[in-house]
Amino acid sequence: MNKYNIKELAEKLERFRNVNLDDVKLEDVDEITNIKIDRRKSSNERILEFLIKTKNPYIFKVNGKLVRIRFSENSNLTADDCLTNVLKNLYR
């Protein structure tokens, strides 16, 4: 994984972490279906490839709809836990 500039990617993550959605233009955001990641790579390499290929890894479009992802500072929850909670709340 030496071909990735980790420092540059970390700076990119920090720069885009708290971007205000009001400042985002829909036409300036990547359509997630257009981002192609090599599934044969390790999960770490796929994450790094995603970070490289996206303009803003926290905000993208899905079928033309703006989507923002955020991560909890609570290290006790996994991504699966968070998604399960969302689904439980949607389908009460």
Sequence and secondary structure as in RCSB ss.txt:
>XXXX:A:sequence
MNKYNIKELAEKLERFRNVNLDDVKLEDVDEITNIKIDRRKSSNERILEFLIKTKNPYIFKVNGKLVRIRFSENS
NLTADDCLTNVLKNLYR
>XXXX:A:secstr
 TTS HHHHHHHHHHHTT  GGG  GGGS BGGG    TTS HHHHHHHHHHH S TTEEEETTEEEE    S T
T  HHHHHHHHHHHHT 
